[in-house]
């Protein structure tokens, strides 16, 4: 019967048992510490939104992935947010108008999205991130990237890259083509997949100039180190793309002043969020893991949809991707279990309760072993359930024995010393 109940969990969502949940909490805590150090303040958006309001801040892709249903109390359609950034934009635009810009806001939460299960994608997505609203500045864009780097370092990643693009560079090329929808989408698909062969075949059928062909065919190859910027400048002639490269150069100069250039690569053919972002975009990748563990970029048009025009940029960490990518690393960083399982040989409960209360006051995590009949049962349970120590109160309630569950080492001490804070684990 238990197995049949477990299979009823909807596809695309997960339970986290104590060890994984502890790792997830560690990621959240370390990232929040980074956000705090940079002066960002926590907000907690609502778990439900009015669909009509939420959709103001969603692109077509996220609208299609939104879980929605009738609210029996109001009769309106409501939804589970598929992303937290639009919620932050709504909060900033409608609840914080009287405060001076910029807003430095951070969050930690979960969202739900419809996903194609044949691709094995999660529907429950855990996010932690920041939004910087009110600054139109290359330095603000650089802040997001440096925070991404510091966040990855804080959770134990040591081999990673931040891939940076600039959607206005691409927009300057693509907007000048004036192609019909299907052809424009085919061009985008080939660029996004860095499929030079398909792009060359498309060029044979598209009504574009020779100069436009040169610009398009350059895009799949515009990735790599800082030299990519020079190749990009030589590849384009339109003013919009050139201004975008100037902006990117300023961001890169700021990153160099922070001393983080070793982690940076450029990808000027990156189309992620093309219809949403308005400038610099980036993604973070760990060596040996094929999915982005963080992403961000500039999105200057979002708060205006809620009646509050303001420039904005942000950063989001995918906590599940970090959890899976750093699983072994986190084994050495995260302390599992509790400090003490308290076992009493006598039947009198008062000494055990007094001692447990004193130890908790001293900052230790303590659980009473209420069920075990003897110390061996207690020790077996403590090991299985990740208690680091078994503390035995002997019959006379004056003598104690501390057993380290990892190596079986025993230490004797008296009750009064433990009550006075002299217990050393």
N, C-alpha and C positions, 0 to 999 in steps of 0.2 A: 504493500500500500504506500509506503514512504516513497519508493521510486516513482510510482505513478503520479504522486503529488509534485515531486520535484520537476517532472517533465512539463508541468503546466506553466512554468515560468515562461513568459513571452520571449520569443526569439529576439536576439539583439540586445538583451539586457543581462546584467550579471549580479549575483550575490558576491560579497567579499567576506571570506572567513577571517578570523582574527589576524593571522600573519599578513595576508594581503592588505587587509584594512589598516593595519598598523603602518605598513609601507605607504599606503595612500595618504594617511594622516601626516606622515613624515614629509612627503612631498609638499603637501599643502602648507605645513608649518614653515619649512625652509623657504618656500617661495614667498609666503606672506612676510617673512623677515626681510627679504630683499625689497619687497614693495614698501614696507615701512621705512627702510633706510633711505629710500628715494623720495619720501614725503607723500606717499599715496595713502588715502583714507578709505577704509572699508565701507562699502554699501552692500545691502542685501536685497536684491530685487524680488518682487512677488513671484510665487510659483505659478500663478495663472495670470493671463492677460486677456483683456477684451480683444477679440480677433481683429476687429476693424482698426483698433489703435495699433496693435502689434504689427499688422501688415504694412503700416506706413513705413516702418523701418526695415522691412525684409525685401531682399531681391527675389526674383522669380524662382530661383533654385530653392531658397529656404521656404518660400511660401508653399511650394509643392511638398516639402518635407515636414510641414507643421501638423501636429496632432490637434484636432479641433473637435468640439462637441457642444451640445446645447446646455446652457446653464438653466436648470429648472427654476431657479429663484428669479432670475431677471428675464428669461426668455431670449437672451442674446447668445450669440456664438462666442465662446471663449476658447482659449488655446493654451497648451503647454509651450513655452518659448523654445524654439529650436536653437537659439543663440542668445548669449547674454548681452552682447554689445548693443543691439537695438534697445534693450531695456535700459541700459545706462544712458543712452542718448535721450530716451523719453524722460528719465528722472532728471537729467541735467536741464532739459528744455522746459519742463513743466513744474519742477519742484525746487530748482536752485537758481532761478532767474535773478533773484535779488542779491546773489553773492558775486564777488569779483572773480573774473577769469584770471588765470586758467583754473580749471577743475582738475585735480589729480585724484582719480577714483580707482579703487581696486575691488576685486570680487573673487569669490570662490563658490562654485555651485555646479549643479547638474542640469542638463537640458535633455529633451527628447526630440529625436528626428526620425521620420520615416526613412528607411534605408533598404536597398536591394539586398535581400538575404542571400541570394545566390552568390553575391560578392563577399559574404561574410562580414559585412560592416556592422558596427555597433549602432544601436538606436539610443542607448543611454550614454551620454557623453559628459565627462567630468572636466570642468574647465577652471582655470585660475588665471587671472589676467589683470591688466590695467588699461585705463583709458585716460588720455591726456587731452582735455578739451579746452580750446581757446588759444592755442599757439600755432601760428603758421610759420614754422621756422625749421630749417635743416637741423638745428641743434635738437629740437624736440623729436624729430625722426630718429636722430642718432641716439637719443636717450633710450628709446624703445629697444634698439638693437643692443646697446650696452647692457640694459636690464635683462634682456634675453640671455646674453652671455653670462652675466653674474648669476642668474637664476639656474642655468645649467651647471655651472660650477658649484653652486650651493647644494645641489642635490646629488653630486658625485660624478657628473659627466666630465670626462677629461679629453675625449677625442670627438670633436664635433665641428661643424661648420655652420655659418649663417649665410645663406644664399640670398643676395639682394637683387631686386629688380626695380624697374620704374615704369609703371603702366602708362604714364603720359608719353614716354619715349615710344612705346608701341602705338598708342593712340594717334600720335602724330603721323605715323606711317599708314595705319589702317584707315583712319578717317578720310584720308585723301584719295582713297581708292574708289569710293562711290559704287560699291558692288551691291547687287541684290542679296537678300538675306541668305539663301542657301549657299551661294558662292562665298560670301563673307564668312559664314560658319565653317565651310570647308577649309578656307585659308587659316582661320584660327585654330582649327583642329590639327592641321599639319604643323603649325608653328608650336603649339603646345606640346605635341609629341616629338618635336625636333626631327620631323620626318622630311628631310631635305628632298628625297626622291619624289614623294607625293607633291610637295610644293612645286618642284620643277615641272611636273606634269600639269599642274593647275595653271602655271604661268603660260602654257601653250594655248590655253582656252580663254584666259581672262583679258578683258579690255583695259590693259594697263600699259603705261609707258615703259621704255627700257630702263629709265632711272628708277621707277617704282619697282620693277622686277629685281633690280640689283639690291634695293633696300630690303625687300621681302626675303630674298634668298640669303641675305646676310644674317637674318634673325636667328635661325636655328643654331648658328655657330657662335653667337655672341655670349659665350659663357666662359668662365675661367677666372684668372687673377686680375689685378689692377690694369694690366695691359688691355683688357677687354674694353675699357673706357675709350682708349685711343682708336681701337678698331671700330667701335660704334660711331665715334665722331666722324671717321672717314667714310662710313657707310651711308650716312643720312645727310639730306640737304634741307629738309623742311624745318621751319623755325620752332615749331612746337617740340619736336624731338630734341633739337639742340638746347632749348631751354630746360628740358627735362634732364639732359646730361649735365648741364651746369648745376642744377639742383643736386643731382646725385654726387657730383664732385665735391660740393660743399659738405654733404653728409659724410662722405668718405674722409674728408679732411678732419672733421670733428672726431670720427672714430679713430683716426690716427693719433689725435691728441690724447685720447683716452688710453691709447696703447693696446688696442684690441684687434689690430689689422690682421694678425696671424690667423684669426678665426673666420675671416671674411672671404667669400667668393662672390662673383657677379654672374647673374643670369638675366640678360636683357631681353630674352625671348620668353620670359615667364609671363603667362596670361592669367594666373590665379586671381580671381576677384576683379576681372577686367571691368565689369559693369558696376562695381561697387567702390573700388579703390580709386584714389585720385592723385597718386604720387608714388613715393617709395613704398615698396612691399618687401617682405622678407620671410624666410622660413628657416627653421633650425633642424639639422639632421645629425644624428649620432652615427658614428662609424658602425657599419654592419647591420643597421636597422633601416628598413626601406621606407618608413613613413615619417613625415614631419612631426617633431615633438613640440614645436611651438611655431607660431606664425603671427604676423602683424603687418601693419602698414597704415598709410594715411587714408582717411575717408571723410573729406571735408564737407560732403553734402548731406550727411545723415541727420544731424540735429535740426537742420532746416526743415526736414519733413515734419517735425513736431513744432514748427513755428519759431525756432531759435537758431538762426544761422550762426555757425561757429566752426572754425577749422578744428580738426581732431585727428589724432593718431592713437594707435593702441597695440597691444601685445596680448596674445592668449597662449597659454600652455595647455597641451592635451595631456591630462594627468594619466589617462590609461596608457597612452603610448609611452610616456615616461616610465610608468610602472613596469610595463613589459620589457622595455629596452634596458632598464637598469635593475632588473630583478636580482641578479647575482651581486651587483654592486651594493644594493640596499641590504643584502644579508649581513654585510659587515658594518653597516651604518645604523641599522635600526635595532633597538633593543626590544626583544619580544618578551611577552609574559609579564609576570608580577614578581615582586621581591620575595615574599614569604607566604608559605602555607603553614598555618599554625595548628599543630596537632597536640591534643591534651591527653595524657595517659589516665588522668583522674576523671571522675564524673562531675566534679564541681566546676561550673561554668565561669564563675566570677573571676578567678585569676586569668583565664584566657581572655575574657572580655576586657579586663583592665589592661592587660598587656597589649592586645590588639589596638585598643584606643590610643595608648601611649605611643606605639610604634607608628601609627598613622599620623599622629600629631607631629612626629619627628620627620615626616615626609616619606615614609616607606609605604608601599602598597602591600596590604596584608589581607588574606582571606582565611576564615576559620575552616578547618577540616572537620565538618560536622558528621560525615558519614563513615569514615574509615574506622575499622575495628582495632587495627594495630598499626605500628609504625611502618611496617613493610608495605602495607596497603597504601598508607599515606604517602610514602616515598614514591611508590609506583605511580600514583595519581599525580603527584607534584611534577614528576618528570614528563609524564604524558601531556600534561596541560601547561607546560612551560613556566612553572614556578622555579625561580632560581635557587631557592632554599626551602628546606623543611625545618621548622623550629618546633622542637618537642618540649612541652611542659611536663616534667616528671610528676609522679604521684604526690610528692610533698609540696608541690607548687613553689619551691624555692630554687630548684636547680633546672637549668635549661640545656638542651643540646641542639646546636645548629648544624645541619647537614647540607653541604653544597650538592645540589642535585646533579651537577655536571661531572664531578669527580669523586663524589662520596666522602670528601673530607669532612671530619667532624670537629666541632669546637664546643667546649663546655664553658658555661658562664652562669651567673646567678640572676635570679629574677630582679632584684633591686638594681643591679647594674644595667639591665636592659631597660627597666622603667626610667632610669636616670639618663638614658641616651647613650650608653656606652657600647651598644651592640654595633659591631663593625662587620659589614658584609663583604 
